[in-house]
Amino acid sequence: MTKKQKKNLIRIIISSVLMIVLMFLPVTGWLRFALFMVPYLIIGYDILIKAGKGIINLQPFDECFLMALATAGALVIAVTGDGDYLEAIAVMLFYQIGEWFQSYAVGKSRRNISELMDIRPDYANVELNGNIEQVDPDEVETGTIIIVKPGEKIPIDGIVVEGRSTLNTSALTGESIPRDAAPGDEVISGCVNISGLLRIRTTKEFEESTASKILDLVENASSRKSRSEAFITRFARIYTPAVVFSALMVAILPPVFSMLFISSPANWSMWIYRALTFLVISCPCALVISVPLSFFAGIGGASRNGILVKGSNYLEQLSRTKIVVFDKTGTLTKGVFEVTQVCPEGIEKKELLRLTAAAEHYSTHPIAHSLRKAVGNDMYIEAPDSVDEIIGCGIIAKIGEDMVAAGNSRLMDKCGIEYKSNESAGTVIYTAKNNKYLGSIVISDAIRPTSSDAIAELKKSGIRKTVMLTGDSLSAAKQISQKLGIDEMYSELLPGDKVEEVERLLSEKRKGEILAFAGDGINDAPVLSRADIGIAMGAMGSDAAIEASDIVLMDDDPIKISKAIAISRKCVRIVNENIWFSIGIKVICLVLGALGLANMWAAIFADVGVMVLAVLNSVRALIVKQPKKAK
Amino acid sequence: MKKIYKIEVDCANCAAKMEDAAKKIDGVKDAVVNFMTLKMKVEFEDGADTETVMDNVFKACRKIEPDCEIYYK
């Protein structure tokens, strides 16, 4: 609680106690009025002062003025009529309770959300003359060696020069899988160093580092206003004057009408009272506070899950997404080549891999690398004595006494070796020893383990069409899209073709539908910005992706796309609930007030109660359901 | 030039009013008030003296919202 909140809470308590005590005091006349003025002034003095200032500054239509006018009017009616001062005090009291609650709830969720985004490093350790000193990360120049102790946050992006450790990236990605860091590894700010001391040479300034960029992005997100927010701002602008005007009508028209035409008594006090009731309802607080709060909470909840949304407008659009277009390489697949199939002929699988890896021992080709990776560390790969590389075909290596041939089908043909053709998509390597065929190995871009779940989740959540775009061959694209259950796929596309393809899909979509494109952000930048919504995957540390896209997934898990859509839908649903609920209740109360069925008590409940409920409802947007972990 | 200031304000409506008021001040190219993060981002026109501009922004904001605070000094 802030000082101001504490002070206001004390005012609320004192005046409510006083009010209850005074209700039972048997005093009458002016003494009664004077006594009741004490709690009224305690609870309402700041409102009255603000209202006065508002008039002086020619800003009359603010809520303070309305509250002051309504309660003062109620007091005048009480003095001249029934002597019920309670109403004026109660209205002021409830109004203050509402304000207090609002400031408390907003402050609380503000803190909650900033705690979620607690990746801002406070200091950096720099070695100066043999001593480790803490300095402001702003002052660290690029190329400085900083020291990160276990338990500390990495303040600035850089490269490890000394030390080994594991890093916790959960603040950035929402996943608690630790990452290893060893000399030569690039590390990004915002990660927490878990185990060992690290010396890091910074490669960026603090301002340009990942943690600063992310914070900047999230904090500025709410300045891109959604349609609902724009609507509310416009609505609030006309709503208050409109209600004040109708209050004036209610106060004047019916009495004048009854005097002139029915020649019955005007009953001014009754109609003025009803008009004052109008004024109490006229504050649009519930809407004005709850809509941006919902979006802020939604964006906060998403960022905790490693989904950065660049603005409320994107969150709103995402909720209407019906078509999701994927880039294949790096998005649905890992973008790294891996051994995906081993078909040995009369030999152990491992032995085939080992022999092929040995033949490719000196090769720097990515294929050789993935072969070595597939063999693993537990088997010895001997170096060949001599290697004969046949360009465009493969390698013939002499290993000990054996001649090992490893390469494509052309190599087998060339050497006159009989082989079993393998039609799988990807790169196929045939291996033979001393002209005897041993089997084939398929190396291809591996599908991410969560890709097929991701597509299934999207379908389940009502996405009408999923499309895959790739520069890869038709057979590879076909195999993957069938495996994942993607509706449409377009293969052998150049980067420029992808933009054209997305434009065609955009022109074909139905009205009101949103097309989202998910890509890895590095070479898909034009497509990302062309689609209604660009989702960049695996953006940790990639500036280009953060720039070009509207939504950034910090890790490269495609299942986060459906999660992001779920978050956006929940958030938008809450916003709509709040809009309809607040406007609905207010309209009902206005009508009831005009008919004399609702008094000022009901009006203040309608105002404050609706606001409290709307604020509580907004905070729900922060909570993100954690779905079952994908296998 | 852009600068970000910490502010204090009680309600979202008032924050929106502050934004409008700040935009109208001479030397301010654009202003955005973020109620949720309690920050005011001011983009100054070239050659504007930030200190005097902010004095005027603050005065204008105080006028519409007597409670508000901008930490710019």
Interface residues (C-beta under 8 A of the other chain):
Chain A: I49 K50 K53 N57 Q59 E63 E99 Q102 S103 V106 R110 I113 S114 E219 N220 S222 S223 T233 A236 P284 C285 V288 I289 P292 L293 F296
Chain B: D10 C11 A12 N13 A16 V32 N34 F35 M36 T37 L38 K39 K41 K63 I64 P66 D67
